[in-house]
Amino acid sequence: LRKKLFSEKEIIYSIGRPNYLETLTGIICAKEASIKALSKFIEIDISQIEINHDLKGRPDIFISNIKKKFIVDVSISHSSSYAMAVCIAHTS
């Protein structure tokens, strides 16, 4: 299940964090929020989405096998009890 839901890069990133389960939960929330935000434009599967992070920890979304360009902003928040993500997507 882990390999179906997460890329190798996401797993490696999460293992390096203080609580990797909270991080993976946040990533899943970001993927779900992305699917919902992009659903008015395209149909995608969770396996096509990869959540990356820049040097400051800001999440960024990579979508594989998509020709059209989208601008996607995402914010992830999590604690030991809850995780959530908000995503805004629009065409460029």
Order of alpha helices (4+ residues) and beta strands (2+ residues): alpha-alpha-alpha-beta-beta-beta-beta
